[in-house]
Amino acid sequence: MMGKSKKVDTLTHRIQHKKKAILEALRLTLGVVSVACERIKMDRSTFYKYMKEDEDFHAALIEIEDYALDFAE
C-alpha cells in the first residue's frame, strides 16, 4: 500500500507534468488557451487555477505571450 507521502509525490509529479505539457501546447498554439487545453485534454478551469496559484507558471505564460507577440510582428 502506498504511503501518504508517496501519494503526494505522485500527485505533485503529475501536476508538474501537466503544467509542462500545457506550456508546450501554448508555445505551439502561440498562446491560444482553448486550443492548447483541448490538445492536452485539460479543462480551462484547471489552466486558470494553475495560473492563479503558481507564480512560476504565470511567469512562464508571460514569456509565451511575449513570444507570440514577437511572432505576430
Sequence and secondary structure as in RCSB ss.txt:
>XXXX:A:sequence
MMGKSKKVDTLTHRIQHKKKAILEALRLTLGVVSVACERIKMDRSTFYKYMKEDEDFHAALIEIEDYALDFAE
>XXXX:A:secstr
   HHHHHHHHHHHHHHHHHHHHHHHHHTTT HHHHHHHHT  HHHHHHHHHH HHHHHHHHHHHHHHHHHH 
